[in-house]
Amino acid sequence: MKNLVIQKFIDWYVDNNHKQSSNYLENYFKNDKNYFKIKLQEIGDEFFKSFQINPFDLNLETITENEISSISYKLESKDNSFSIYNKKYGNGVPRAILGKRNYLLFLSDLLIEKDERNLLNTTFYLRKEFISYLINEENFTVGSANSYASYVSSAQKQILNKHQEVDFFKSIETLYKADLCIELEDFLDISINLVRKFTDTVNKNKYSAGLTEYKYFLIDKFEIPNESEQFTNKNPPVTIANEVIEKIRKEIENESETVFEIDKNSLIANFRFRMITQDRLYGDVYFPIRLLKKIFYKDKENKVIFDEFILNQIENIKIFNSKNKGSYSILKSIDSLSIDTNNQVQCGIVAGDICLQGLIYTELGDEGTYELFTAKKLREIAIDHIVPMKDLLNEYKNQLTGLLNLTNILKERGLIKSGKDSIKQLAVIGNQLFDEEILTDNDINLLKIDLKFLGSKIHLQLMSSKENLKKKNR
């Protein structure tokens, strides 16, 4: 049984990693599958010495989430003979091979495929990849990830099919393959808005949460294409008949003319995604937020620290309610945000059975004065650093010891590209740092100190995206 599982894992690994820059078969085992198999057997035996189970001694037909979680939990423990073996051999390669981007991903894929076999005639675009994203990037369990996928399916069947002129999943596929990221985001936003309008109270939050995570997954794939080129169909963009695209655009425009409303929890989730995908890779000190999230999410207590760092910033975003710069509310004190049919942005506060609506003002980028905030779409509502992040990083660079150390490591590893290339390169180098266990406990403690320090210096406001761009250029 063990040898059969190892062979299936090797076959899967070859299929999924042949173009990866961190390819263990190529980089550590000379592209020799037999040598790789021998080493996997050795890794399994060493794992057994510590935990009395061999990770490859599984029945793949009946594999369960609990079995996968058990292996994952044991991999995280440190005071055992496997940890000593892991450090001695290949700087963390054994643990990395068994980890969530390799063997655990292989097992998770089997569970997902087993679930998909039970689905009839599903048109869910990139369902398997979406579930894998939730598991590997957002730390969902397999069960929770499957639940979120089912929320998306239910929203499509119960709500979107009834209230949209175009097919939801076919539209997602069309926009994705045509490389139309802005239209894709707008289409998902109006779909989420429809769900909030027409779903019963019991399912509204579930459907909305599922679609929101699906949106983040798709946008993230635009930012960081998969190294193994699972998404090569979007580069170069597929040529699609103009009338198909225009029909989707018309759907977006028609729905954008109605009232758009988003509750506070959904707004926080939206802003959270924006903030954890805004890497600052310039100057003497980098702020690679995607990598920081991965570092902190390796440990449950550190995950709480990171999440609180992000949430505290979002909840204290200033929302100006007059032309007077000193007159504002903070986001945690409101209950909703809306865009009316005149494109006026408003905030809502619930008082008993009454919802009080108030107009919002935005800073004007050219001169720093304030006027009424107008927007047509959610993406036109920006989060602005009142003091730009690059200025904070430059001003306090001598105090940000942990970030400076991480910056130097990234530079040593060759992080020199700019734009989207740098984001993809950062993901690759970040995986190498994890695999080789480069960061020590002291390095991470210094990063925690830096997050706490920056949290006291960062101040945010809601701002028109158009005015925000002017402010950056002034």
C-alpha positions as CSV (number, residue, x, y, z in Angstrom):
1,M,0.0,0.0,0.0
2,K,2.8,2.4,0.9
3,N,4.7,2.0,-2.3
4,L,1.5,2.4,-4.3
5,V,0.7,5.7,-2.6
6,I,4.2,6.9,-3.1
7,Q,4.1,6.1,-6.8
8,K,0.8,7.9,-7.2
9,F,2.2,10.9,-5.4
10,I,5.2,10.9,-7.6
11,D,3.0,10.8,-10.7
12,W,0.9,13.6,-9.4
13,Y,4.0,15.6,-8.4
14,V,5.5,15.3,-11.9
15,D,2.2,16.5,-13.5
16,N,1.8,19.5,-11.2
17,N,5.4,20.7,-10.7
18,H,7.3,20.2,-13.9
19,K,7.4,24.0,-14.5
20,Q,7.8,25.1,-10.8
21,S,11.0,26.9,-9.8
22,S,10.9,25.0,-6.5
23,N,10.8,21.5,-8.0
24,Y,12.3,19.1,-5.5
25,L,12.5,16.2,-8.0
26,E,14.7,18.4,-10.2
27,N,16.6,20.4,-7.7
28,Y,17.3,17.8,-5.0
29,F,16.8,14.4,-6.7
30,K,18.4,14.9,-10.1
31,N,15.1,14.2,-11.9
32,D,15.5,10.6,-11.0
33,K,12.1,9.2,-10.0
34,N,13.6,6.0,-8.6
35,Y,15.9,8.0,-6.3
36,F,13.0,10.2,-5.4
37,K,10.9,7.1,-4.5
38,I,13.7,5.7,-2.3
39,K,14.0,9.1,-0.5
40,L,10.2,9.2,0.0
41,Q,10.3,5.8,1.6
42,E,13.1,7.0,3.9
43,I,11.1,10.1,4.8
44,G,8.1,7.9,5.6
45,D,10.2,5.7,7.8
46,E,11.7,8.7,9.7
47,F,8.2,10.1,10.2
48,F,7.1,6.7,11.6
49,K,9.9,6.8,14.2
50,S,8.5,10.0,15.7
51,F,4.8,9.5,15.3
52,Q,4.2,5.7,14.9
53,I,2.4,6.2,11.7
54,N,3.7,6.3,8.1
55,P,2.2,9.2,6.1
56,F,2.1,7.0,3.0
57,D,0.4,4.1,4.7
58,L,-3.1,5.2,3.6
59,N,-6.0,3.9,1.6
60,L,-6.5,6.6,-1.0
61,E,-10.0,5.4,-1.9
62,T,-11.2,6.0,1.7
63,I,-8.9,8.9,2.7
64,T,-10.6,11.3,5.2
65,E,-10.1,14.9,6.3
66,N,-9.1,13.7,9.8
67,E,-6.3,11.6,8.4
68,I,-4.9,14.6,6.4
69,S,-5.3,16.9,9.5
70,S,-3.4,14.3,11.6
71,I,-0.4,14.3,9.3
72,S,-0.5,18.2,9.1
73,Y,-0.6,18.5,12.9
74,K,2.3,16.2,13.4
75,L,4.4,18.0,10.7
76,E,4.0,21.2,12.8
77,S,5.4,19.7,16.0
78,K,9.1,20.4,16.5
79,D,10.5,18.5,19.5
80,N,11.0,15.1,17.9
81,S,13.4,13.0,15.9
82,F,11.7,13.9,12.6
83,S,12.5,17.5,13.1
84,I,16.2,16.7,13.7
85,Y,16.2,14.6,10.5
86,N,14.4,17.3,8.6
87,K,17.1,19.9,9.5
88,K,20.0,17.6,8.9
89,Y,18.8,16.5,5.4
90,G,18.3,19.2,2.8
91,N,17.4,22.2,5.0
92,G,13.8,21.3,5.6
93,V,13.1,19.4,2.4
94,P,11.4,16.3,4.0
95,R,8.9,18.5,5.9
96,A,8.3,20.6,2.8
97,I,7.7,17.6,0.6
98,L,5.1,16.3,3.0
99,G,3.7,19.8,3.5
100,K,0.6,21.5,2.3
101,R,2.0,22.5,-1.1
102,N,3.0,19.0,-1.9
103,Y,1.9,15.7,-0.3
104,L,-0.9,17.3,1.8
105,L,-2.1,19.1,-1.3
106,F,-2.0,15.8,-3.2
107,L,-4.2,14.2,-0.5
108,S,-6.5,17.3,-0.5
109,D,-6.9,17.1,-4.2
110,L,-8.0,13.5,-3.9
111,L,-10.7,14.5,-1.5
112,I,-11.9,17.3,-3.7
113,E,-12.0,15.0,-6.8
114,K,-14.0,12.5,-4.8
115,D,-16.5,15.2,-3.9
116,E,-16.7,16.4,-7.5
117,R,-17.5,12.9,-8.8
118,N,-20.7,13.1,-6.7
119,L,-21.7,16.3,-8.4
120,L,-23.8,16.1,-11.5
121,N,-23.4,18.5,-14.5
122,T,-21.5,21.1,-12.5
123,T,-20.5,24.2,-14.5
124,F,-18.6,25.8,-11.5
125,Y,-15.6,27.5,-13.1
126,L,-12.3,26.5,-11.4
127,R,-14.1,24.8,-8.5
128,K,-11.2,22.5,-7.6
129,E,-8.7,25.4,-7.8
130,F,-11.0,27.6,-5.6
131,I,-11.2,24.9,-2.9
132,S,-7.4,24.4,-3.0
133,Y,-6.9,28.1,-2.7
134,L,-9.1,28.2,0.5
135,I,-7.2,25.3,2.0
136,N,-3.7,26.4,1.1
137,E,-3.9,30.2,1.2
138,E,-6.7,30.9,3.8
139,N,-6.1,27.9,6.1
140,F,-9.6,26.5,5.6
141,T,-10.2,22.8,6.4
142,V,-11.2,20.7,3.5
143,G,-14.8,20.5,4.9
144,S,-15.1,24.3,5.3
145,A,-13.6,24.9,1.8
146,N,-16.2,22.5,0.3
147,S,-18.9,24.3,2.2
148,Y,-17.9,27.6,0.8
149,A,-17.9,26.1,-2.7
150,S,-21.4,24.8,-2.1
151,Y,-22.5,28.3,-1.0
152,V,-21.4,29.7,-4.4
153,S,-23.2,26.9,-6.2
154,S,-26.4,27.5,-4.2
155,A,-26.2,31.3,-4.8
156,Q,-25.9,30.7,-8.5
157,K,-28.8,28.2,-8.6
158,Q,-31.2,29.9,-6.2
159,I,-30.6,33.6,-6.8
160,L,-28.4,34.5,-9.7
161,N,-30.0,32.3,-12.3
162,K,-33.3,34.1,-11.5
163,H,-32.0,37.7,-11.5
164,Q,-29.3,37.8,-14.2
165,E,-29.7,37.8,-17.9
166,V,-26.4,36.1,-18.4
167,D,-25.2,32.7,-17.1
168,F,-23.1,33.3,-14.0
169,F,-20.3,30.8,-14.3
170,K,-20.0,31.2,-18.1
171,S,-19.7,34.9,-17.6
172,I,-16.9,34.4,-15.0
173,E,-15.1,32.1,-17.4
174,T,-15.5,34.5,-20.3
175,L,-14.2,37.5,-18.4
176,Y,-11.3,35.5,-16.9
177,K,-10.2,34.1,-20.2
178,A,-10.4,37.5,-21.9
179,D,-8.2,38.9,-19.2
180,L,-10.8,41.5,-18.1
181,C,-10.0,41.8,-14.4
182,I,-11.9,45.1,-13.8
183,E,-15.1,43.7,-15.5
184,L,-14.7,40.5,-13.5
185,E,-14.5,42.3,-10.2
186,D,-17.5,44.5,-11.1
187,F,-19.6,41.5,-12.2
188,L,-18.8,39.6,-9.0
189,D,-19.7,42.8,-6.9
190,I,-23.1,43.1,-8.6
191,S,-23.7,39.4,-8.1
192,I,-23.0,39.7,-4.4
193,N,-25.3,42.7,-4.2
194,L,-28.1,40.7,-5.8
195,V,-27.6,37.9,-3.3
196,R,-27.8,40.4,-0.5
197,K,-31.0,41.8,-1.9
198,F,-32.9,38.6,-2.7
199,T,-31.7,35.9,-0.4
200,D,-33.6,35.0,2.8
201,T,-32.1,35.9,6.2
202,V,-30.9,32.3,6.9
203,N,-28.7,32.0,3.8
204,K,-27.8,35.6,3.0
205,N,-24.5,35.6,4.9
206,K,-23.5,32.1,3.7
207,Y,-24.1,32.9,0.0
208,S,-22.4,36.3,0.3
209,A,-19.4,34.9,2.1
210,G,-18.9,32.1,-0.5
211,L,-19.1,34.5,-3.4
212,T,-16.8,37.0,-1.7
213,E,-14.1,34.3,-1.2
214,Y,-14.6,33.2,-4.8
215,K,-14.1,36.8,-6.0
216,Y,-10.8,37.1,-3.9
217,F,-9.6,33.8,-5.4
218,L,-10.1,34.9,-9.0
219,I,-8.6,38.4,-8.5
220,D,-5.6,36.8,-6.7
221,K,-5.0,34.6,-9.7
222,F,-4.9,37.6,-11.9
223,E,-2.2,39.0,-9.6
224,I,-0.2,35.8,-9.2
225,P,-0.6,33.3,-12.1
226,N,0.0,29.7,-11.0
227,E,3.6,28.7,-11.7
228,S,2.6,25.4,-13.2
229,E,0.6,27.4,-15.8
230,Q,-2.8,25.9,-14.9
231,F,-4.1,29.3,-15.9
232,T,-2.3,29.8,-19.2
233,N,-5.6,30.2,-21.0
234,K,-5.6,33.8,-19.9
235,N,-2.2,34.7,-21.4
236,P,-2.5,35.6,-24.1
237,P,-6.2,36.6,-23.7
238,V,-8.6,34.4,-25.5
239,T,-10.5,36.2,-28.4
240,I,-14.2,36.2,-27.5
241,A,-17.0,37.7,-29.6
242,N,-17.6,41.3,-28.7
243,E,-21.3,40.8,-28.3
244,V,-20.7,38.3,-25.5
245,I,-18.5,40.7,-23.6
246,E,-20.9,43.6,-24.3
247,K,-23.8,41.5,-22.9
248,I,-22.0,41.0,-19.7
249,R,-21.0,44.7,-19.5
250,K,-24.6,45.7,-20.0
251,E,-25.6,43.4,-17.1
252,I,-23.0,45.2,-15.0
253,E,-24.1,48.6,-16.1
254,N,-27.8,47.9,-15.5
255,E,-27.3,46.6,-12.0
256,S,-24.9,49.4,-11.2
257,E,-27.8,51.9,-11.7
258,T,-29.7,50.4,-8.8
259,V,-28.9,51.0,-5.1
260,F,-25.7,49.1,-4.0
261,E,-25.5,48.3,-0.3
262,I,-22.9,46.4,1.6
263,D,-23.0,45.5,5.3
264,K,-20.2,46.2,7.7
265,N,-18.8,42.7,7.9
266,S,-18.8,42.3,4.2
267,L,-17.1,45.7,3.8
268,I,-14.4,44.6,6.3
269,A,-13.8,41.4,4.4
270,N,-13.5,43.4,1.2
271,F,-11.0,45.9,2.7
272,R,-9.1,43.1,4.3
273,F,-8.5,41.5,1.0
274,R,-7.2,44.7,-0.5
275,M,-4.9,45.3,2.4
276,I,-3.3,41.8,2.5
277,T,-2.5,42.0,-1.2
278,Q,-0.8,45.4,-1.3
279,D,2.9,44.5,-1.2
280,R,5.3,47.5,-0.8
281,L,8.5,46.4,-2.5
282,Y,10.5,49.6,-2.7
283,G,13.0,51.7,-0.7
284,D,15.3,50.4,2.0
285,V,12.6,48.5,3.9
286,Y,10.0,46.3,2.1
287,F,6.5,45.6,3.4
288,P,5.7,42.2,1.7
289,I,2.2,41.8,3.2
290,R,1.4,38.6,1.3
291,L,4.6,36.9,2.7
292,L,4.0,38.3,6.2
293,K,0.6,36.8,6.2
294,K,2.1,33.4,5.3
295,I,4.7,33.7,8.0
296,F,2.2,34.6,10.7
297,Y,-0.3,32.0,9.5
298,K,2.1,29.2,10.3
299,D,1.3,29.6,14.0
300,K,-2.1,29.9,15.5
301,E,-1.1,32.6,18.0
302,N,0.8,34.6,15.4
303,K,-2.2,34.3,13.1
304,V,-4.3,36.1,15.7
305,I,-1.7,38.8,15.9
306,F,-1.7,39.4,12.1
307,D,-5.5,39.3,11.9
308,E,-5.8,41.8,14.7
309,F,-3.2,44.1,13.0
310,I,-5.3,44.2,9.9
311,L,-8.7,44.4,11.6
312,N,-7.7,47.2,13.9
313,Q,-6.6,49.3,10.9
314,I,-9.8,48.7,9.0
315,E,-12.1,49.3,12.0
316,N,-10.5,52.7,12.5
317,I,-10.7,53.9,8.9
318,K,-11.9,57.5,9.0
319,I,-15.2,58.3,7.2
320,F,-15.7,62.0,6.8
321,N,-19.3,63.3,7.2
322,S,-18.8,66.9,6.3
323,K,-16.3,69.3,4.6
324,N,-14.8,69.8,8.0
325,K,-11.6,67.7,8.2
326,G,-12.2,67.1,11.9
327,S,-15.7,65.8,11.5
328,Y,-15.7,62.0,10.9
329,S,-16.9,58.6,12.1
330,I,-14.8,55.5,12.1
331,L,-15.8,52.3,10.2
332,K,-16.5,50.2,13.3
333,S,-19.2,52.7,14.3
334,I,-21.3,52.2,11.1
335,D,-23.5,49.3,10.0
336,S,-23.4,49.6,6.3
337,L,-22.2,51.5,3.2
338,S,-24.3,52.2,0.1
339,I,-24.2,53.9,-3.3
340,D,-27.5,55.4,-4.3
341,T,-29.0,55.9,-7.8
342,N,-27.3,59.3,-7.9
343,N,-23.9,57.7,-7.2
344,Q,-23.8,59.3,-3.7
345,V,-21.9,57.2,-1.2
346,Q,-23.6,57.0,2.1
347,C,-23.1,55.2,5.4
348,G,-25.9,53.7,7.5
349,I,-26.2,53.4,11.3
350,V,-28.9,51.2,12.8
351,A,-30.7,52.7,15.8
352,G,-33.4,50.3,16.9
353,D,-35.8,49.8,14.0
354,I,-34.5,52.9,12.2
355,C,-31.6,53.0,9.7
356,L,-30.0,56.4,9.6
357,Q,-28.3,57.3,6.3
358,G,-25.6,60.0,6.1
359,L,-23.7,61.4,3.1
360,I,-20.0,60.8,3.0
361,Y,-17.3,63.2,1.9
362,T,-13.9,62.5,0.3
363,E,-10.6,64.4,0.4
364,L,-9.8,66.0,-3.0
365,G,-6.5,64.8,-4.2
366,D,-5.3,68.1,-5.7
367,E,-5.7,70.3,-2.7
368,G,-6.6,68.4,0.4
369,T,-10.1,69.9,0.8
370,Y,-13.3,67.8,1.1
371,E,-16.4,67.4,-1.2
372,L,-19.3,64.9,-1.5
373,F,-18.1,61.4,-2.2
374,T,-19.5,59.9,-5.4
375,A,-18.9,56.5,-7.0
376,K,-20.5,54.1,-9.4
377,K,-18.9,50.9,-8.1
378,L,-17.4,49.5,-5.0
379,R,-13.9,49.4,-6.4
380,E,-14.1,53.2,-6.8
381,I,-14.1,53.5,-3.0
382,A,-10.5,53.4,-2.0
383,I,-8.6,53.0,1.3
384,D,-6.1,55.9,1.6
385,H,-3.1,56.0,3.9
386,I,-3.3,59.5,5.3
387,V,0.5,59.4,5.6
388,P,1.7,57.3,2.6
389,M,3.1,53.9,3.6
390,K,6.3,54.5,1.7
391,D,6.9,57.6,3.9
392,L,6.3,55.6,7.1
393,L,8.6,52.9,6.0
394,N,11.3,55.4,5.1
395,E,10.9,57.5,8.2
396,Y,11.1,54.6,10.7
397,K,13.4,52.3,8.7
398,N,16.0,52.2,11.5
399,Q,13.3,51.0,14.0
400,L,11.8,48.3,11.8
401,T,14.5,45.7,12.5
402,G,12.5,42.6,11.6
403,L,11.3,44.0,8.2
404,L,14.8,45.3,7.4
405,N,16.2,41.8,8.1
406,L,13.4,40.2,5.9
407,T,14.1,42.8,3.1
408,N,17.8,41.9,3.1
409,I,17.0,38.2,2.8
410,L,14.6,38.9,-0.1
411,K,17.3,41.0,-1.8
412,E,19.9,38.3,-1.3
413,R,17.5,35.8,-2.9
414,G,17.3,38.0,-6.0
415,L,14.0,39.9,-5.5
416,I,14.8,42.7,-7.9
417,K,11.9,42.7,-10.4
418,S,9.1,45.3,-10.3
419,G,5.4,45.3,-10.9
420,K,3.5,42.0,-11.2
421,D,6.8,40.1,-11.9
422,S,8.0,41.1,-8.4
423,I,4.7,39.7,-6.8
424,K,5.2,36.4,-8.6
425,Q,8.9,36.3,-7.7
426,L,8.0,37.1,-4.1
427,A,5.7,34.1,-3.9
428,V,8.5,31.8,-5.2
429,I,11.1,33.2,-2.8
430,G,8.6,33.0,0.1
431,N,8.1,29.3,-0.6
432,Q,11.8,28.8,-0.5
433,L,12.1,30.5,2.8
434,F,9.5,28.2,4.3
435,D,11.0,25.1,2.8
436,E,14.5,25.8,4.0
437,E,13.2,27.2,7.4
438,I,15.3,30.3,7.0
439,L,13.4,32.5,9.5
440,T,14.2,31.8,13.1
441,D,11.8,32.4,16.1
442,N,13.8,35.5,16.8
443,D,13.2,36.8,13.3
444,I,9.5,36.3,13.7
445,N,9.4,38.0,17.1
446,L,11.1,41.0,15.5
447,L,8.4,41.1,12.8
448,K,5.7,41.0,15.5
449,I,7.3,44.0,17.2
450,D,7.4,45.8,13.8
451,L,3.7,45.1,13.2
452,K,2.7,46.5,16.6
453,F,4.8,49.6,16.0
454,L,3.4,50.2,12.5
455,G,-0.1,49.6,13.8
456,S,0.3,52.7,16.0
457,K,1.5,54.8,13.0
458,I,-0.8,53.8,10.2
459,H,-4.0,56.0,9.8
460,L,-6.5,55.3,7.0
461,Q,-9.5,57.1,5.4
462,L,-12.1,56.3,2.9
463,M,-11.4,58.2,-0.4
464,S,-12.5,58.3,-4.0
465,S,-10.2,56.2,-6.0
466,K,-9.9,59.0,-8.6
467,E,-9.0,61.5,-5.9
468,N,-6.6,59.0,-4.3
469,L,-4.7,58.8,-7.6
470,K,-4.5,62.6,-7.8
471,K,-3.1,62.7,-4.2
472,K,-0.4,60.2,-5.1
473,N,0.7,62.4,-8.0
474,R,0.6,65.7,-6.2
